[in-house]
Amino acid sequence: MFTDKRLSKAYQNATVRYFDKNSKYIFFSDCHRGDDSVSDEFARNQNILLHALNYYYNHDYTYVEVGDGDELWEYPDFKSIRLAHQDIFLEIKKFFDAGRLILLYGNHNIFLKNKAFVKKYYYYYRDEYNRNKRRLLTGIVVHEALILKNKTTKQEIFVVHGHQGDLMNDQLWRISMLTLRYFWRYLHVVGFHNPASPARNQFTRHKVERTYKEWIRKHKVMLICGHTHRPRFPKKNALPYFNSGCCIHSKGITGIELVGNKIMMVDWRVRADTKGSLHIERYVIRGPEPIKTYHFQ
């Protein structure tokens, strides 16, 4: 019940964008960018995401980061995150400067709902080499949710991180943050994981996903989210629940592409060719499927 209320509130307050047959969107979530220490799970995939973002920028996509981009629960000093992954932030800046960046906050970067926090840490950065202040994402507005509406059919796609209503990651997020920052952060380095995280707890993940589907069934709207770290792409005649997965799997990163009026799931990973040379490659693993397939009557 509470999840329905929280998701519905996010839907009502969501920023609205329109798309048509010429539109291109890429959705990545749960990068959890850290400080490049041994506990930074994103570090191993930094080059994969950098290559993918460069591809999407050159092919005129709009980049939607569906929450938990920066791991601000574990690493409260954003400067250390930016320095560790400065190439990623400069690539993201290219999307922002071109008017093709949409940032949503999740539970692990919930501080971005605070405009003063965003202004202090994301508007500018200090260039340590030239010893001056430079623009980063100056003036950016971070949203909780996004509604993409088709210009012709008016069909809607609701995009949100997905922690809304998840007790330990929504109402009690401060408790979860403190236990992660001062306890689980050190234990997961040696193989122990936080049981409150839906990404690590199968029972919690299934429970969260059931609430998503109940919301879709009740409100008859397509949903794209993250949070659980499990990529999901519905079969025909199934409820239109899509999950972009995450960017911290050991084998690569997954995302959702919306190209024109078709949607698909993609996988980026390092593969070896016949000569043993390593390459970062993009694979379409589900779809493309026309979005009208998921139209509610």
C-alpha positions, -999 to +999 in steps of 0.1 A: +000+000+000+028+024+009+047+016-022+017+024-043+014+057-026+050+066-030+053+056-066+020+074-074+034+106-058+066+103-078+045+098-109+023+129-102+054+151-096+075+137-124+090+159-151+075+152-185+094+148-218+080+140-252+094+115-277+087+104-313+101+083-340+133+103-341+141+102-304+169+081-288+173+074-251+197+052-232+188+043-196+216+032-172+212+029-134+230+018-103+266+028-113+275+033-076+306+053-085+330+052-056+365+064-047+384+038-067+393+020-035+391-018-031+354-014-021+345+006-052+326-020-073+322+004-102+359+008-108+362-025-128+336-013-153+346+023-156+362+019-191+332-001-203+307+027-193+331+053-207+331+036-241+294+031-240+287+067-232+310+079-260+290+056-284+257+071-272+269+106-274+282+102-309+249+086-319+227+115-305+212+096-276+198+113-245+214+098-214+190+091-185+208+080-153+180+062-133+193+068-098+223+056-077+248+070-101+272+081-073+276+060-041+271+088-016+261+064+012+295+048+013+316+077+002+303+110+016+331+131+000+319+137-035+352+152-045+369+118-041+343+102-064+347+128-090+385+126-090+384+088-091+361+088-122+368+122-137+367+108-172+332+096-167+321+130-154+336+148-183+317+124-206+285+131-187+292+168-190+292+164-228+256+152-227+246+180-203+262+207-225+243+193-255+210+193-236+208+155-236+212+146-199+185+136-174+196+127-138+173+109-114+182+103-078+179+070-060+183+060-024+222+059-025+224+094-040+192+108-023+212+138-013+207+151-049+171+159-040+186+188-021+192+217-045+218+233-022+238+200-022+237+198-060+248+234-064+277+230-040+291+198-055+279+194-091+278+229-105+316+234-105+348+215-098+383+225-091+408+217-118+438+206-097+463+208-126+454+244-137+443+254-102+411+270-112+374+265-109+356+250-139+320+243-149+307+208-144+269+204-145+262+241-138+224+247-133+214+210-135+181+200-119+179+165-106+145+148-106+129+120-087+110+106-117+105+111-154+075+105-177+082+100-214+051+106-234+047+097-271+038+127-292+014+108-314-001+080-293+003+097-259+015+064-245+035+070-213+067+054-199+073+061-162+109+062-152+120+061-116+148+045-095+124+022-077+133+025-040+101+043-033+082+023-006+111-001+000+111+003+039+149+001+046+158+021+015+131+047+016+116+055+050+146+042+070+173+051+045+194+069+071+197+038+092+207+017+061+232+044+051+249+044+084+252+006+086+265+005+051+290+033+056+305+020+089+299-017+087+288-035+055+312-014+034+341-033+049+325-067+051+314-069+015+351-066+005+356-101+019+323-115+005+296-105+030+267-084+017+241-062+033+208-083+036+187-051+034+198-045-002+174-060-028+204-064-051+218-090-026+187-105-010+165-126-033+134-125-011+136-087-008+142-083-046+112-105-055+090-086-030+100-052-045+094-065-080+059-077-071+050-042-058+062-027-091+040-051-111+010-044-088+015-007-095+016-012-132-015-034-132-034-008-112-023+023-131-017+008-165+016+026-173+049+012-186+076+013-160+114+015-163+134+014-131+166+001-114+173-005-077+172-043-078+202-046-101+184-074-119+178-066-156+142-073-167+126-072-201+090-084-203+077-110-228+048-102-250+015-100-231+033-096-198+031-066-176+055-039-191+080-039-163+115-030-175+147-029-153+179-015-166+200-037-143+232-021-131+268-011-140+286-031-113+282-067-125+315-085-129+308-093-165+297-059-177+269-034-177+233-036-189+209-008-200+176-001-218+175+017-251+145+035-265+150+042-302+121+058-320+091+038-310+110+006-302+126-006-269+154-030-263+178-043-236+215-041-243+246-056-227+281-040-229+310-062-220+346-071-228+350-099-252+380-116-268+382-120-306+398-149-324+432-135-319+428-130-282+425-092-284+400-077-260+372-054-272+343-037-256+312-047-275+275-039-274+249-067-277+211-065-280+199-092-256+161-085-257+141-068-283+138-045-302+101-045-295+076-018-305+063+000-275+027-003-288+031-040-278+027-028-242-003-005-248-031-008-223-066-008-236 
